[in-house]
Amino acid sequence: MEHTTKKQKVATNASNGFNAVTDVDNAADLTQNTVPILPRDCKTLLLDIEGCTTAISFVHDVLFPFAKNNVEKYLDEIDKKDWDAIADALAGDISKLDEKHPSRQEIASKKNLSEMDVKEKIVAHVHALMNHDVKATGLKDLQGKIWKAGYASGELKGHIYDDFKPMLDWCKDQGISVNIYSSGSVGAQKLLFGHSTAGDLCEYIQSNFDTKVGGKKEAESYKNIAKELGLEPKEICFVSDAEPELVAAREAGIGFPVMSVRAGNKPLTDVGREFPIIYSLLQLCGSGK
């Protein structure tokens, strides 16, 4: 009789937790932070690149150093008649900076600048701008051309996460429109995806957008993209790793702003946790048509 009582006591006090450790009530977790499911919730996907399809480290640790270290090589491969235009564009980038800007001060500190030939001046200006992370028109144009040469030679391969290609295949099968919005130029985007580690992926992407539609932290930019796609903002799912971008998208009426969390991304704040969070793009893929 005593043995039976003990068994009954165990049954009465049995826990709902894993391995009977503790009682669990996670109902709130099941109703909060709901990730949109495609194509149930929408059929148009807008993706950021850095921290979403591609590691942030690829841009900063591969692309930028490649451009910086291959300026002379690129110049040697093009017509010297084009050098002056490149030099003038870079000088223009410097002149638009505040006099106290470190890039401008770095150039001013080079006492022998007037004695340099055109190639040396170009290299000096590129280094001065890139040493201080300046994003300028002349520099971006030259970087793009250097990257294009690197991709064409096979020296560069665009990094993509392993889940990106399977997601693209699934979206194609389900009739989901995939679009890209990045601060990098449309040309740079197509180079990355056209020469990716998984091959040429450009055919999967319907439209590419850069800052010509507006800054990524501005709500109006997302309205402009929706207009170009012929959609209402509420019909779009936008995935990004950047909190200010998701806030702007939400303000614009984007229906499904989603936070992408990848290794190496900027840590989330309470603002980022307001959005549905995914750790793989495959989490967006529903059960199919």
matplotlib code that plots the C-alpha trace (Angstrom):
import matplotlib.pyplot as plt

x = [0.0, 2.8, 4.5, 1.3, 1.0, 4.4, 3.6, 0.4, 2.4, 4.8, 2.0, 0.3, 3.4, 4.6, 6.0, 5.1, 8.8, 11.5, 12.7, 10.3, 12.6, 9.9, 6.5, 6.4, 4.0, 5.3, 1.9, 3.2, 6.1, 3.6, 1.6, 4.4, 7.1, 5.2, 7.3, 5.4, 5.0, 5.2, 3.1, 0.3, 1.0, 2.5, 4.1, 6.7, 10.0, 12.4, 15.8, 18.8, 22.2, 24.7, 23.7, 20.8, 21.9, 25.6, 27.9, 28.8, 32.4, 32.5, 32.0, 34.4, 37.0, 37.0, 35.5, 36.9, 40.5, 40.4, 39.6, 42.1, 44.9, 44.3, 44.1, 47.4, 46.7, 43.4, 45.0, 47.6, 44.9, 43.0, 43.8, 45.9, 43.7, 41.0, 43.3, 42.7, 39.0, 39.4, 41.8, 39.5, 36.5, 38.5, 39.8, 36.2, 35.2, 37.9, 36.9, 33.3, 34.4, 34.7, 38.2, 38.6, 37.6, 40.4, 40.5, 41.0, 43.6, 45.4, 45.7, 46.8, 49.6, 51.2, 53.8, 54.9, 51.4, 52.1, 55.2, 53.2, 52.2, 48.5, 48.6, 50.2, 47.6, 44.8, 46.2, 46.8, 43.2, 41.7, 43.6, 42.7, 39.0, 38.9, 41.0, 38.2, 35.2, 34.0, 31.2, 31.6, 30.6, 34.0, 35.3, 32.3, 32.5, 36.2, 35.6, 32.8, 35.1, 37.9, 35.4, 34.0, 37.5, 38.0, 34.8, 35.6, 39.0, 37.6, 39.7, 36.4, 33.4, 30.3, 29.6, 26.0, 24.7, 23.9, 20.2, 19.9, 20.0, 17.5, 15.2, 15.5, 14.6, 11.6, 10.4, 10.7, 8.6, 6.0, 5.8, 7.3, 8.9, 12.4, 13.8, 17.0, 17.4, 20.9, 23.0, 25.5, 24.9, 22.6, 25.7, 27.6, 24.6, 24.4, 28.2, 27.9, 24.9, 26.1, 29.4, 28.3, 29.7, 26.5, 26.9, 24.9, 21.7, 20.6, 17.8, 16.1, 15.9, 13.1, 14.3, 17.3, 17.1, 19.8, 19.8, 18.6, 15.1, 16.1, 18.1, 17.4, 16.5, 13.8, 10.2, 9.6, 12.2, 10.0, 6.9, 8.9, 9.9, 6.3, 5.3, 7.9, 6.8, 3.2, 2.2, 0.8, 3.5, 1.4, 1.9, 5.7, 7.9, 11.1, 14.0, 17.0, 19.5, 19.4, 16.9, 16.6, 15.7, 12.9, 11.6, 11.4, 9.8, 7.2, 6.5, 6.0, 3.4, 5.4, 3.2, 5.9, 9.2, 11.4, 14.7, 17.6, 20.0, 23.2, 26.6, 28.6, 25.5, 25.1, 23.6, 19.8, 18.3, 14.8, 13.8, 15.0, 13.2, 9.9, 10.1, 9.7, 13.2, 14.6, 17.9, 17.6, 15.8, 14.3, 12.1, 10.1, 9.2, 5.7, 4.2, 3.7, 0.9]
y = [0.0, 2.4, 1.7, 2.6, 5.9, 6.9, 6.2, 8.3, 11.1, 11.2, 11.2, 14.0, 16.2, 15.4, 18.4, 19.6, 20.6, 18.8, 15.8, 16.9, 19.8, 22.5, 23.6, 25.4, 28.0, 29.5, 30.6, 34.1, 32.9, 31.3, 34.5, 37.1, 37.8, 35.8, 35.3, 35.8, 32.7, 32.9, 32.6, 32.6, 36.1, 37.7, 36.9, 39.7, 39.5, 42.5, 41.6, 43.5, 42.1, 42.6, 40.6, 38.9, 37.1, 37.8, 38.1, 41.6, 40.5, 39.7, 43.4, 44.7, 41.9, 40.9, 43.5, 46.7, 45.3, 43.9, 47.3, 49.1, 46.7, 46.4, 50.0, 50.0, 46.7, 48.0, 51.2, 49.2, 47.2, 50.2, 53.0, 55.7, 58.3, 57.4, 58.1, 61.8, 61.4, 59.0, 61.3, 64.3, 62.4, 61.3, 64.8, 66.0, 63.5, 64.9, 68.5, 67.9, 66.8, 69.2, 70.7, 68.9, 65.5, 63.0, 62.0, 65.6, 66.1, 62.9, 64.2, 67.7, 66.0, 64.6, 67.3, 65.7, 65.4, 67.9, 65.9, 62.6, 61.3, 60.6, 56.9, 57.8, 60.5, 58.1, 55.6, 58.3, 59.5, 56.0, 55.2, 58.5, 58.0, 54.3, 54.6, 56.6, 54.7, 57.5, 56.6, 58.9, 58.9, 58.8, 56.2, 54.0, 54.1, 53.1, 50.4, 49.0, 48.8, 47.1, 44.5, 43.9, 43.1, 40.8, 38.9, 38.6, 37.1, 34.7, 36.3, 37.3, 35.2, 36.7, 35.2, 34.1, 32.1, 28.4, 28.9, 31.6, 29.4, 26.9, 29.8, 31.2, 27.8, 27.5, 31.1, 30.4, 27.3, 29.0, 32.2, 34.4, 37.6, 38.2, 41.7, 43.3, 46.7, 47.6, 50.7, 49.2, 50.1, 48.0, 47.2, 45.9, 43.9, 42.1, 41.4, 39.8, 37.6, 37.0, 35.6, 34.0, 31.0, 29.2, 30.4, 33.1, 33.9, 37.0, 35.1, 34.6, 38.3, 40.3, 43.8, 45.5, 48.8, 51.0, 54.5, 56.1, 55.3, 57.0, 56.2, 53.0, 54.8, 56.9, 55.7, 57.3, 55.0, 51.9, 53.7, 54.4, 50.7, 49.6, 52.0, 50.7, 47.1, 48.1, 47.1, 48.5, 48.6, 46.3, 43.5, 43.4, 41.4, 43.3, 41.5, 43.4, 43.2, 47.0, 48.3, 51.8, 50.3, 48.1, 51.1, 53.2, 50.3, 49.9, 53.6, 53.4, 50.7, 47.7, 44.8, 42.4, 43.9, 41.1, 41.1, 39.0, 37.7, 36.2, 35.6, 38.8, 41.2, 44.1, 43.0, 43.7, 46.3, 46.4, 48.1, 45.2, 42.7, 44.5, 42.7, 39.1, 37.5, 34.9, 33.1, 31.6, 32.8, 29.3, 30.3, 32.4, 29.4, 28.0, 24.7, 25.6, 26.5]
z = [0.0, 0.8, -2.5, -4.4, -2.5, -3.5, -7.2, -6.9, -5.3, -8.2, -10.8, -9.0, -8.9, -12.4, -14.2, -17.7, -18.3, -20.1, -18.2, -15.4, -14.4, -14.0, -15.1, -18.4, -19.6, -22.9, -24.3, -24.7, -26.9, -29.3, -29.9, -29.9, -32.6, -35.3, -38.4, -41.7, -43.8, -47.6, -49.7, -47.1, -45.9, -49.0, -52.3, -52.6, -50.7, -50.4, -49.0, -47.6, -48.5, -45.7, -42.6, -44.5, -47.7, -47.2, -44.3, -43.2, -43.0, -46.8, -47.6, -44.9, -44.9, -48.6, -51.0, -49.4, -49.0, -52.5, -53.9, -51.8, -52.6, -56.4, -57.4, -59.2, -60.9, -62.2, -63.5, -65.4, -67.1, -68.5, -70.9, -69.3, -70.9, -68.3, -65.3, -65.2, -65.0, -62.1, -60.3, -60.8, -59.4, -56.3, -55.7, -56.0, -53.3, -51.0, -51.7, -50.6, -47.1, -44.2, -43.9, -40.5, -41.9, -41.4, -45.0, -46.1, -43.5, -44.6, -48.1, -46.9, -44.8, -48.0, -48.7, -52.0, -53.4, -56.2, -57.2, -57.5, -60.9, -61.7, -60.6, -57.3, -56.7, -57.3, -54.9, -52.3, -52.6, -52.5, -49.3, -47.7, -48.3, -47.5, -44.3, -42.8, -44.4, -46.6, -49.0, -52.0, -55.7, -57.3, -54.9, -55.2, -59.0, -59.0, -56.4, -58.5, -61.5, -59.5, -58.2, -61.6, -62.8, -59.8, -60.4, -64.1, -63.3, -60.7, -57.9, -56.2, -55.5, -53.9, -50.5, -49.8, -46.9, -47.5, -47.0, -49.7, -52.9, -51.5, -50.5, -54.0, -55.5, -53.2, -54.0, -57.7, -57.4, -55.3, -57.5, -54.8, -56.2, -54.7, -54.8, -53.4, -51.7, -50.6, -50.1, -52.6, -56.2, -58.4, -60.5, -57.4, -56.3, -59.7, -59.6, -56.2, -57.1, -60.6, -59.4, -56.1, -54.5, -55.7, -59.2, -61.1, -59.2, -61.0, -62.8, -59.5, -58.6, -60.1, -59.2, -57.6, -55.8, -54.3, -52.7, -55.9, -54.6, -51.3, -48.1, -46.4, -43.1, -44.8, -45.0, -48.3, -49.9, -49.2, -50.6, -53.7, -54.0, -53.6, -56.3, -58.7, -58.0, -58.6, -55.0, -51.8, -49.1, -47.0, -49.6, -49.1, -46.7, -46.0, -44.3, -42.9, -40.1, -39.4, -36.9, -38.3, -41.7, -40.3, -38.3, -41.5, -43.4, -40.7, -40.8, -44.6, -44.1, -45.1, -44.1, -42.9, -41.6, -40.4, -38.4, -39.8, -37.1, -38.4, -36.7, -36.7, -37.0, -34.7, -31.4, -31.1, -28.9, -27.6, -30.9, -32.9, -30.7, -31.6, -35.0, -36.0, -35.8, -38.2, -38.1, -41.6, -44.7, -44.9, -41.9, -44.3, -46.5, -45.9, -46.8, -50.4, -52.7]

ax = plt.figure().add_subplot(projection="3d")
ax.plot(x, y, z, "-o")
ax.set_aspect("equal")
plt.show()
